[in-house]
Amino acid sequence: MIKGVIFDLDGVITDTAKLHYIAWKNLANSIGIDIDEEFNESLKGISRTDSLIRILEYGGVRDKYSDQDIKILTDKKNDEYVKLLEDLTKEDILPGIENFIKELRDNNIKIGLASVSKNASRILEILGLLDQVDFIADPAKVEKSKPAPDIFIESARGIGLAIDQVFGIEDSQAGVEAMRACNMRSVGIGVDADLRLETTQDLSLEKIALYFE
């Protein structure tokens, strides 16, 4: 019996990947590293700190930056990203998501969020969806980021359900791996998972229930 759904945010509810890319590319350029959109794809589902470390390793300069330097740089990236978020509107909600969330609410199914974004609450507020989500897991309060399962476990705990009572929705392989690591049933948007769907428009409670039950 499905009693809860755990959403990822970016690429599932809205697509802020382009904004992350702008902010990361500008930061990387400021320290003499050039990244492209293909490289940016490898940062999907990865925490801010781990993303910067990957960029530094890509540029061959990881050993030149201390933990304090990394904190300063990630804060700089986030400041630019937050400014870019102000251009988001309800039009940036991905196709089918509002109807799917309404379907879940109408069936008394709990909704949790398992995103590595520390700006998740602000993004949902801008999109007008904050009051539709029962619990937002705080990535700063879990020990390990995706592909570790910690944030999905915390999100299920936050909506008061066991892992076998929920399923998660992700668009990154790191996110799917995180769900598999805690035996959570997974729906992948454009990525391989227990149930793969090509777009968010394909999400429906009936389709998912038929597959999982």
Secondary structure per residue as TSV (DSSP state, phi and psi in degrees):
chain	resnum	aa	ss	phi	psi
A	1	M	-	360.0	120.3
A	2	I	-	-79.0	122.9
A	3	K	-	-119.1	-10.4
A	4	G	E	-155.1	155.2
A	5	V	E	-128.2	133.0
A	6	I	E	-109.2	115.0
A	7	F	E	-94.1	141.8
A	8	D	-	-79.0	167.3
A	9	L	S	-101.6	-66.1
A	10	D	B	-74.0	122.2
A	11	G	T	92.4	-7.8
A	12	V	T	-119.1	-52.3
A	13	I	T	-92.6	-42.2
A	14	T	B	-145.4	169.9
A	15	D	-	-120.1	97.5
A	16	T	-	-104.1	13.4
A	17	A	H	-57.0	-37.7
A	18	K	H	-65.2	-33.4
A	19	L	H	-73.0	-40.7
A	20	H	H	-59.8	-42.7
A	21	Y	H	-62.0	-45.1
A	22	I	H	-58.6	-47.9
A	23	A	H	-67.0	-42.6
A	24	W	H	-68.1	-41.6
A	25	K	H	-63.7	-42.6
A	26	N	H	-64.2	-40.6
A	27	L	H	-66.0	-46.8
A	28	A	H	-59.3	-43.6
A	29	N	H	-61.1	-33.8
A	30	S	H	-67.9	-18.2
A	31	I	T	-115.9	21.3
A	32	G	T	80.8	22.3
A	33	I	-	-118.9	137.1
A	34	D	-	-112.8	125.1
A	35	I	-	-118.8	154.8
A	36	D	-	-117.2	179.4
A	37	E	H	-65.6	-32.1
A	38	E	H	-62.9	-44.7
A	39	F	H	-64.0	-39.4
A	40	N	H	-58.8	-31.4
A	41	E	H	-60.5	-31.3
A	42	S	T	-71.3	-10.2
A	43	L	T	-93.2	-3.7
A	44	K	T	-60.1	129.4
A	45	G	T	77.6	1.8
A	46	I	-	-99.8	143.3
A	47	S	-	-63.7	163.8
A	48	R	H	-59.5	-47.6
A	49	T	H	-63.7	-46.0
A	50	D	H	-65.0	-33.3
A	51	S	H	-63.8	-45.1
A	52	L	H	-64.8	-39.9
A	53	I	H	-60.6	-40.4
A	54	R	H	-62.8	-39.1
A	55	I	H	-65.1	-44.0
A	56	L	H	-64.1	-40.6
A	57	E	H	-65.5	-40.2
A	58	Y	H	-60.4	-37.2
A	59	G	T	-85.5	-1.9
A	60	G	T	70.2	27.1
A	61	V	-	-127.6	18.7
A	62	R	G	-55.5	-39.5
A	63	D	G	-70.7	-8.9
A	64	K	G	-90.0	-4.7
A	65	Y	-	-121.4	125.3
A	66	S	-	-81.4	171.3
A	67	D	H	-59.1	-37.8
A	68	Q	H	-66.3	-40.9
A	69	D	H	-60.3	-42.4
A	70	I	H	-63.9	-40.6
A	71	K	H	-62.5	-43.0
A	72	I	H	-62.5	-44.3
A	73	L	H	-68.8	-40.7
A	74	T	H	-67.4	-35.4
A	75	D	H	-64.9	-39.1
A	76	K	H	-63.6	-44.5
A	77	K	H	-61.4	-43.7
A	78	N	H	-66.1	-37.1
A	79	D	H	-59.3	-43.5
A	80	E	H	-67.4	-41.8
A	81	Y	H	-60.8	-43.0
A	82	V	H	-62.3	-38.8
A	83	K	H	-63.7	-40.3
A	84	L	H	-66.0	-29.8
A	85	L	H	-62.0	-27.2
A	86	E	T	-63.2	-15.0
A	87	D	T	-86.7	-5.4
A	88	L	-	-69.5	148.6
A	89	T	-	-140.0	175.9
A	90	K	G	-59.4	-22.1
A	91	E	G	-66.3	-15.5
A	92	D	G	-88.9	-0.5
A	93	I	B	-68.4	132.5
A	94	L	-	-67.8	152.8
A	95	P	T	-55.6	133.6
A	96	G	T	85.4	-13.3
A	97	I	H	-68.7	-44.2
A	98	E	H	-61.0	-42.9
A	99	N	H	-66.1	-39.5
A	100	F	H	-66.6	-42.9
A	101	I	H	-62.0	-41.8
A	102	K	H	-61.5	-40.8
A	103	E	H	-61.1	-42.4
A	104	L	H	-63.9	-45.6
A	105	R	H	-63.3	-41.0
A	106	D	H	-63.9	-24.3
A	107	N	T	-102.9	16.1
A	108	N	T	56.3	36.7
A	109	I	-	-95.9	127.3
A	110	K	E	-68.2	148.1
A	111	I	E	-123.8	123.5
A	112	G	E	-118.2	163.0
A	113	L	E	-125.8	130.3
A	114	A	-	-125.2	80.1
A	115	S	-	-118.1	145.2
A	116	V	S	-76.9	-8.9
A	117	S	-	-72.6	128.3
A	118	K	T	-81.3	-3.0
A	119	N	T	-105.4	15.9
A	120	A	H	-58.4	-45.3
A	121	S	H	-61.8	-42.5
A	122	R	H	-64.8	-41.4
A	123	I	H	-63.7	-45.2
A	124	L	H	-63.4	-36.7
A	125	E	H	-62.7	-46.4
A	126	I	H	-59.8	-38.5
A	127	L	H	-80.2	-7.5
A	128	G	T	76.9	24.3
A	129	L	-	-115.3	0.9
A	130	L	G	-58.9	-39.7
A	131	D	G	-78.1	-2.7
A	132	Q	G	-92.3	-9.3
A	133	V	-	-106.9	128.4
A	134	D	S	-78.6	-29.8
A	135	F	E	-156.4	134.1
A	136	I	E	-114.2	114.6
A	137	A	-	-67.9	136.0
A	138	D	-	-89.3	112.9
A	139	P	G	-63.7	-21.0
A	140	A	G	-74.9	-14.2
A	141	K	G	-104.4	3.9
A	142	V	S	-107.3	149.2
A	143	E	S	-69.1	-45.1
A	144	K	S	-126.6	143.9
A	145	S	-	-85.5	170.6
A	146	K	T	-56.8	140.2
A	147	P	T	-87.2	9.8
A	148	A	S	-68.4	152.6
A	149	P	S	-85.3	-0.2
A	150	D	H	-50.3	-46.3
A	151	I	H	-71.5	-29.0
A	152	F	H	-73.3	-38.8
A	153	I	H	-62.1	-43.5
A	154	E	H	-65.7	-38.6
A	155	S	H	-67.1	-41.6
A	156	A	H	-62.8	-42.7
A	157	R	H	-59.3	-41.5
A	158	G	H	-64.9	-28.4
A	159	I	T	-97.6	8.2
A	160	G	T	72.9	31.4
A	161	L	-	-127.7	155.6
A	162	A	-	-80.9	159.5
A	163	I	G	-56.2	-38.1
A	164	D	G	-78.6	0.5
A	165	Q	G	-100.9	-1.1
A	166	V	E	-129.1	167.2
A	167	F	E	-135.1	158.0
A	168	G	E	-116.3	155.5
A	169	I	E	-123.0	125.6
A	170	E	E	-139.0	157.0
A	171	D	S	-120.7	5.0
A	172	S	S	-119.4	148.4
A	173	Q	H	-65.7	-34.2
A	174	A	H	-61.1	-38.9
A	175	G	H	-67.9	-41.9
A	176	V	H	-63.4	-42.3
A	177	E	H	-60.7	-37.6
A	178	A	H	-63.4	-42.4
A	179	M	H	-66.4	-42.5
A	180	R	H	-62.8	-32.4
A	181	A	H	-66.9	-20.0
A	182	C	T	-117.9	16.7
A	183	N	T	61.9	30.0
A	184	M	-	-85.6	136.9
A	185	R	E	-66.9	140.2
A	186	S	E	-126.1	141.9
A	187	V	E	-115.8	125.6
A	188	G	E	-107.0	129.7
A	189	I	E	-94.1	100.7
A	190	G	S	76.5	6.1
A	191	V	S	-132.1	155.5
A	192	D	-	-69.0	131.8
A	193	A	S	-154.1	-172.6
A	194	D	S	-55.3	-45.7
A	195	L	E	-125.5	120.1
A	196	R	E	-100.9	128.2
A	197	L	E	-119.3	147.7
A	198	E	S	-79.6	-34.8
A	199	T	S	-141.3	165.4
A	200	T	G	-65.5	-23.5
A	201	Q	G	-62.0	-22.0
A	202	D	G	-82.7	-6.8
A	203	L	-	-70.1	128.2
A	204	S	-	-154.1	145.6
A	205	L	H	-63.9	-38.3
A	206	E	H	-62.1	-46.4
A	207	K	H	-62.1	-44.1
A	208	I	H	-70.0	-41.6
A	209	A	H	-63.3	-38.5
A	210	L	H	-63.5	-35.5
A	211	Y	H	-74.3	-44.0
A	212	F	H	-91.2	-15.4
A	213	E	-	-114.8	360.0
